[in-house]
Amino acid sequence: MPCGQQESGAAAAAPARYVVGVDVGSTLVKCHVYDRAAAVRGSGWRKVELLYPHPGWVELDPEVLWSQFVGVIKEAVQAAGLHMTQIAGLGISTQRGTFITWHKRTGKPFHNFISWQDLRSAELVNSWNKSLLLKVVHVIFTVLHFLTGNDRYLAPSFLTFSTQQTSMKLSWVFKNIHEAEEAAKKNNCCFGTVDTWLLYRLTKGSVYATDYSNASATGVFEPFTKCWNPTLCNLLSIPMSIYPPVKDTSFNFGSADSEIFGVPIPIMAVVADQQSAMFGECCFHPGDVKLTMGTGGFWNVNTGEHLFASQRDLFTNVDETAKMAQSIVDSQGVCFVPGFQVSVNDPYSCASFMGLKPSTTRNHLVRAILESVAFRNKQLYDTIVKKVRIPLQTIRADGGVSNNSFIMQMTSDLINKKIEKPANADMSSLGAAFLAGLASGFWTDKEQLKKLRRIEAVFEPQKDLEEYKPAMETWLQAMKLSLHW
């Protein structure tokens, strides 16, 4: 029987006993069905289809993404041998910063999704970062911060734009897509990150909303006041009318239209992927740290009630690359510089290998790549320690790259901390399911969730940081040489 079809009799009256978590990531759209023990009962996945219409542009077709989203849910429920009537709630985790705009009345998009990886706003970014107006903004907010001591004014005092922020790309849309600009003037333009668009489609236009985690990732949301930032919008000439209402992350957003899955399924959580992974790791206490290594490397710290303002694939088998890296004593001076760098804001920085020699082998190249991930982890960790005035407690890693024992061990050595790796690396899906399960009453509280965690491995420091110092200094020098390409 198709997964969306209802049964009669006892089966139809059976109580809802499962929660669905969907992760719309940068590489894959994944769905898992979880039971009360947080065990995966069924799964489905599709590869995200990225479009590259121009050099540096990265887009997603909204109709293709919608089809993949619905498809993985149906596939996972069917793989679990269940019926849609048994689903207590749906939690949705999404990649952050990817957005779309559409007409409020017709629902027709003005353009494809513009990915967080897109570089079309590079010229705008450089122009704004060098502008006199931005320097004036810095001075004004520096004075306000000095006079009031309020950290709300600290972030604007060193505001710097980047291509990964939604704000600059949204400004590009209104400068280059006439239909969107005209609709915005008439209050007929809707803006949405991936979560907002999926909510809109699931409810056939009856729900237009986002949550705090996705709103915060746009760079247009003010975390201190918990509202869209009017100062920034005025600065960039972006109308405030385009933004959706912001709701709690674990919240009853309504139900999916029954025509989609055969029955109305409650949508009980929408959450940005990194925050979702953090919740899935049960980082509930101040000082708990989550490290995700997937398409990108991300560190997240639970700061409790305190807000902090601060400035700033070659192989399919992860184990194979770890063995290759461990088969040699070092990278022989070869450095790999990733395209996205943590310590600079340069849209033209490039990914590159440096230090290649006639004696360089494939193993040296692989080791250089893996070392670069660990070195970036060290940079981010040092930034967190410097900026976040909270003792760091448990560090938990997830994401596909966390399956690489070489990176995990080297990161543990570099930061001189123990790192836990969960049995299930798909924390974004689990976090979305946890949030949906709490909102629907499927699980009772966070203490119950903590008991469901399963740790697969623990990495503890084995080498002294000094052993890595020469290699890291060489890598930092290579990173400087890759700028302004």
Disulfide bonds with the S-S distance in Angstrom:
none
